[in-house]
Amino acid sequence: MTHKIAVVGGTGPQGRGLAYRLAMAGHAVTIGSRDAARAAEKAEEIAAKIGAPATIGGAENANAAASSEIVLLAVPWDGHAELVSSLAPELRGKTVISCVNPLGFDQNGPYGLTLEESAAEEAQRLVPAAAVVGSFHHVAALSLWKNDGPLDHEDILVCGDDTEAKDLVMDLAAAVTGKRGIDAGALRLARQLEPLTAVLININKGYKTRSGLAITGIKEHA
C-alpha cells in the first residue's frame, strides 16, 4: 500500500535521505520547508536521483502537512516545539513520525540532552489528537542517500502508544531496509532511542564509517 507522506525538514540531510527512500518505494512524498521554493528544488534533486517517474514535490511546511496522511518530522531540536505547535491544525488526526534527536555538542563530541520528555513525547503533548511514533533515529543520512539498494544490514526501531500507527510505521521501514521495523515499545522509550544517536555518531567518527543498529535474536520479521 502506498501513502501520501510529508517530510517536514526534507531539505536537511536526514529528511532528504528518508524522502528519497520513501519516494523510491512508490509513496507520494511532499518535501516540507519554511521556503516552498527550496522545498521544490530539493524535490527535483530527489526525483532526478531516482531516475524514474516519481511522485514527489515541495511545499511550505503547513501545506505539505495538510496534503498528506502521514507527516515525518526530520527537523532540528532547536525550535522543535515552536514548529510543531505551528503545525498543530495540520497534524491533528494523522500519524506523525518523529526522528528528531535532541543532542548537544561540545569539544568531546555529541551527547544526549537531559530532558523531561523526548522530542516524540513533546510532539504528542503539543498535538494530542495526532498519533506520534518515534522511529528512523539511527540510520545515517549518508547511508540513506548514497548506498545502493536496501540497508538490509540494519534494523529500524519503532516506538509508540498507538498500535495502528506503530504498525503502519513498521511497514514503512521496509522502504529503508527491505524488511519490517521492530517494535521497540511505548512512546516513552523514545527517551532512550533519541540520545543513542550520539553514540552512533561518535562510533562513526572514531571508525570512519556509517554505523547502524541490528537487533539479533528475533525471528525473521520481513
Secondary structure, DSSP 8 states (H G I E B T S, - for coil): ---EEEEETTTSHHHHHHHHHHHHTT-EEEEEESSHHHHHHHHHHHHHHHTS---EEEEEHHHHHHT-SEEEE---STTHHHHHHHTHHHHTTSEEEE----EEEETTEEEE---SS-HHHHHHHH-TTSEEEEE--SS-HHHHHH--S--TTS--EEEES-HHHHHHHHHHTHHHHSS--EEEESGGGHHHHHHHHHHHHHHHHHHTS-------S-----
